[in-house]
Amino acid sequence: MPATGKKNFSKTASNENGRILPFLIADAAYLLIVYGWLVTMQPVGLSYRQAATPDEIHLLPRLIFQQMHRWFGDSMPGYLVVNFLLLYGCMVLIFFLTRLITRGPWWLGSVSAVLFMANPIKSTALLSIGGIQWLLPGLLGLAVLLLYALCRSGSMIGHKWLPFLTYLLVSVFTPSNIPLFAVIFVLEEICFKKAERSVTRHHIYIAAAGILLLFFSGQIFLPHALSLHAMFIPLLLLLNPIGFLSSTFSFFSYYTIAFYIGLAAGLTLLCFFMRRYRHPAFIFGILGAFAFRIGQGSLPIDLVTLENSSTLLIPTALAAVGAAGFFLALSEIPHWNTSVVRLSTLVCCAAMLCQIWVNLQWYRAGADIARFRTAARISAEEHPGQYLAVFPDIDYVGFVPYFLSETLRPIDRNTSALPVYSPASFSVMPPLRAEVLVYAPNLAVASITGFDEKGKPDFRPLSHDWWRQRLFRSGSRVLTREAGDHLFPLHRIPFP
């Protein structure tokens, strides 16, 4: 029989405590396997943009980022090591949070930590120099949740006001964590029996403070902050963390009835699983991910390029905890009892392989951009003092932020940027294949693989062309730009 929610949650899920240290060492080893080899990668275009615009980062992460900039300069490995350490800190917090919420064996904590670590949603945070703007708030937010769970589990029963004060402090310095009040409220209502609740209702105090902070910070008044579509549709990336095809996105944008039918079917299936496997940790992981998105619709998340997807770091962690609760619920079903460990291991291995594939795309992008910068430097030496054209100017290749024209901004502020002009910027599907057919001061023509002009989508699910576009490269299109009244620069940076 499946777990029956609160009635079974107070019982000890397992007598197997094991040793904590081997699991933490194993988690560190998994992280090194997936990410360790990336310390030699070159920065992508997003890193150059982050170096040029540090004021867009919240106060506390910005101060640390500026100090890192003074320490590391344009040395990419230093930033990556800090990012990986912050990621491991998040994994440790998830490990213990899973144990407290599921009250199951320690290996479940390792499963949730690995699923979080190997989720491509947060690749931008890990593989760019400004990743601390997402990783540090994520680490602090998870620390608040763990502290609350510790106080509610009896481990720190004499410090009931500590989570409230910590939540206020963290929310002031990292405003992106203000929605944690809703997550804490869900945690209290789902994972603790009424008999266990504190008389003073600290989760209600935190919720009241969080609602006030939403208003005083102005988040609630930003455009689309309360849009249901903007708040919750990005959570689809938890199911498809490598993003959607542009043709798929265009189809559902054009045929909205198909989108709503699919959404209704997905929500129905989700409710079925929540009712079928009613372990509190599983339900908390799902509802907590939704709760954290309350009032967060003002920052758009692109479902194709994954732009701003690193803001889903906390929902990703909660989904990983929910996955651990799902595996624990399965273990209580006799038919699945002996297969849960194997199943969870396979899921973790699949997630790690997916993340390694994503990392390869970033690594290749860094190499491409290094070649582009070399070509730009040579062109600048050959044509001193003249503007150079960046054509074609690539923003995204799939989910990797190239931002070619941005890469000519220096990470090291002691050097100057090259004078460049971009006739046109656009995104393409991988792999990057481009050929400049014509370039003149009044006309630029290029053949681009994976580039689609906007229009009514031609979408045939599961057809030969659909699979070919998903697994290989799509056909090429010709991109034409005319100069009009203002001529293009005489010389173009020869790339690709």
ZIHUBEL-V816208 format. One record per helix or strand. SS is the DSSP state (~ for helix, > for strand). FROM is the first residue (numbers start at 1). LEN is the number of residues. If there is no record, write none. Layout:
ss=SS from=FROM len=LEN
ss=SS from=FROM len=LEN
This chain:
ss=> from=4 len=1
ss=~ from=6 len=4
ss=~ from=20 len=21
ss=~ from=45 len=8
ss=~ from=54 len=3
ss=~ from=59 len=14
ss=~ from=76 len=27
ss=~ from=106 len=12
ss=~ from=120 len=7
ss=~ from=132 len=22
ss=~ from=162 len=12
ss=~ from=175 len=3
ss=~ from=180 len=12
ss=~ from=194 len=3
ss=~ from=202 len=15
ss=~ from=219 len=3
ss=~ from=228 len=11
ss=~ from=246 len=9
ss=~ from=256 len=21
ss=> from=278 len=1
ss=~ from=280 len=13
ss=~ from=309 len=23
ss=~ from=340 len=43
ss=> from=388 len=2
ss=> from=393 len=5
ss=> from=400 len=2
ss=~ from=404 len=5
ss=> from=420 len=2
ss=> from=425 len=4
ss=> from=434 len=7
ss=> from=443 len=7
ss=~ from=464 len=8
ss=> from=476 len=7
ss=> from=491 len=2
